[in-house]
Amino acid sequence: MFARLITDSFTRRPHRKMLTLAALSLGMAVVTASLSVALDVGDRLAAEFTSLGANLVVTPQADSLPLEIGGVDYRPVNSGAYLPESDLPKIKSVFWHNNIIAFAPILEIPIQAGVPQFSPAASIVEIEPAAGGKSLLIGSWANREVKLSDGNTFETGLNRTNPWWKIEGAWFRDDKQECVVGRQFAEKYGARVGDDLHFPPESAGNPDVLLRVTGIVWTSDAEENAVIAPLTFVQKLAKKPGLYRKLNVLALTKPEDAFARRDPKTMNTDEFERWSCSPYVSSIAYSIQQVLPGSDVRVIHRIADSEGKILTRVRSLLWLVTFAALLAAALAVGASSAASVIERRSELAIMKALGAGSAMVGFLLAAEQLLLAFVGGSLGYAIGYFLARIVGIKIFGVPPQPSILALGVVLALATFVTLLGSALPLRRATRCEPAPILRGE
């Protein structure tokens, strides 16, 4: 009997129910799209921010220890201010090793470049190390396979830590006497792909060293006026075998919040465990510092802060849209419920006159609204997920994955919005007196 009453209500007044259903479906569609994007936007933005390059830099701890006497900085510049290249595979042994996308050691020496009147036949630019040189010779990895402790190999280098660099030609091979030059350096000295750069011999009596230019790189940074060569070559030239000066690390991280910025020394055991088990850039930096003795790991804040600010603003906008959609749906359901109760005053009065109590009337009307909430929430989730796919593909190139959690949240919100919007009309319906209504008053 109860089911028949609900069915009759839907069949005798389909237009009113369809309006309520449409309002709920559209509201829940917007909520679903916003929730799907909000749940996925953190990982997507983190992946997009990896295109900006390294977000961590590792330097010798000796460079970071303040040692000032009488206003004079006595921190070592050369002696002891290097790190061993042999420790680099340890980076892939930290807790968040899967989040370490790439790393590249750097060794820089100032150089003086020039075009001699009588240069060697195979070279056009002559280069030699000089303390006051205006250009740089940067040693690093272009595309290096690093052997890990578990027997696997990990491919890394500048082409991964600096994906936004543009190169004309190709990267040098790490085991060959090749190099790439910055755009400004190439323009200044007329270097082109295929030319040779002339370096002084390692010792008297040895032949000159030639590096073949394989590419010209655009970086919009100091590398524009530099020569980038294999790390082993620069180590040999600087007489620093197996050492590097700086390490750039690109890690996939979670945007930092207030908790992430806390000093781990002030945390208790539970807080520290929660902090270290979250892929914050600061916690990854801490774990890297633990496996690289004598190192200091710093966060490149211009990247980390930008990521956090953008994510906060995007999520705030999505939550605002979600709230507006819920409010609009609640108002639409309330207006429709009020009109429905007014239309059914005579029906409700007859039910009460025949012995139905206020609880029975309220339960009947609430059941109708809950059925609308379930159908409207399900339709809204399907429409919203379709919208979320469009947004995800347009912005990130990848659609968000369907989530059972999101479906449950949407159905719960649809139920809440429906009951909230129809609360006042249902309350009036349960308190109506049948006699005045049946007399037409």
Buried (B, 14 or more C-beta within 10 A) or exposed (E): EEEEEBEEBBEEBEEBBEBBBBBBBBBBBBBBBBBBBBBBBBBBBBBBBBEBBBBBBBBBBBBEEEEEEEEEEEEEEEEEBBBEBEBBBBBBEBEBBEBBBBBBBBBBBEBBBEEEEEBEEEBBBBBBBEEEBEBBBBBBBBBBEBEBEEEEEBEBBBBBBBBEBEBEBEBBBBEEBBBBBBBBBBEBBEBEBEBBBBBBEEEEEEEBBBBBBBBBBBBEEEBBBBBBBBBBBBBBBBEBEEBBBBBBBBBBBBBBEEEBEBEEEEBEEEEBEEBBEBBBBBBBBBBBBEBBEBBBBEBBEEBBEEBBEBBEEBBEEBEEBBEBBBBBBBBBBBBBBBBBBEEBBEBBBBBBEEEBEEEBBBBBBBBBBBBBBBBBBBBBBBBBBEBBBEBBEEBBEEBBEEBEEBBEBBBEBBBEBBBBBBBEBBEBBBEBEBEEBBEEE
